Amino acid sequence: MIRLFDLKQKEVINVSDGGKYGYVADLEIDKTTGKIKSLIIPITGKMLNLFGKEEEYVIPWEEVKQIGDDLIIVDVDSKEIKNV
């Protein structure tokens, strides 16, 4: 079993292009089944999100390939996961 706190301590890496997305901030959970639907990772780079909308990566749980001691490995097309 793994807790959200533990997931937040692991960096998310895309195996398909080597991209580093950052750290999990939240989870999307199906309220009917109670299963995780996706990982939510904020996109950094804006000044405290004061100027503009907050953007995030939404990575479907099915794309999570492995959860290691320090990393979460995913396999996604980076153009399809950016969400505003």
C-alpha positions in Angstrom: 0.0 0.0 0.0 1.2 3.5 -0.8 0.0 6.8 0.6 -0.5 10.2 -1.2 2.3 11.6 1.0 4.7 8.9 -0.4 3.7 9.7 -4.0 4.3 13.4 -3.5 8.0 12.6 -2.6 8.7 10.9 -6.0 9.6 12.7 -9.2 7.5 11.8 -12.3 9.6 10.8 -15.3 8.3 10.0 -18.8 10.1 7.0 -20.2 9.1 7.8 -23.8 11.0 11.1 -24.0 12.9 11.4 -20.7 10.8 14.4 -19.6 10.8 15.3 -16.0 7.3 16.6 -15.0 7.9 17.3 -11.3 6.1 16.0 -8.3 2.6 14.7 -7.7 0.4 17.4 -6.1 -3.0 15.6 -6.2 -4.9 12.6 -7.4 -8.1 12.3 -9.3 -10.2 9.5 -7.9 -13.4 7.9 -9.3 -16.0 8.5 -6.6 -18.0 5.5 -7.7 -15.3 2.9 -7.7 -12.8 4.6 -5.4 -10.0 3.9 -7.8 -7.3 6.4 -8.9 -8.0 7.9 -12.3 -5.0 10.1 -12.8 -2.0 11.9 -11.2 -2.1 15.7 -11.1 1.2 17.5 -11.4 1.4 21.3 -11.4 3.4 23.0 -14.2 6.0 25.2 -12.6 7.5 28.3 -14.1 5.0 31.0 -13.4 5.6 33.5 -10.6 3.5 31.9 -7.9 0.7 31.5 -10.4 -0.2 35.2 -10.0 -0.1 35.9 -13.7 -2.3 33.6 -15.7 -4.2 30.4 -15.2 -2.7 27.5 -13.3 -1.6 24.7 -15.6 -1.1 21.1 -14.8 -0.3 17.8 -16.2 -3.0 15.2 -15.9 -1.5 11.7 -16.3 -3.9 8.8 -16.6 -3.3 6.1 -14.0 -3.1 3.5 -16.8 0.1 5.2 -18.0 1.9 4.7 -14.8 4.4 2.0 -15.5 6.3 1.7 -12.3 6.6 3.3 -8.9 10.1 3.1 -7.4 11.8 4.4 -4.3 12.4 7.8 -5.8 10.6 7.9 -9.1 7.3 7.3 -10.8 7.8 6.1 -14.4 5.1 7.0 -16.9 4.8 6.4 -20.6 2.7 9.2 -22.2 2.7 11.5 -25.2 3.7 14.8 -23.6 1.5 16.8 -26.0 -1.6 15.0 -24.7 -1.3 15.4 -21.0 -1.1 19.2 -20.5 -4.3 20.5 -19.0 -5.4 24.0 -18.1 
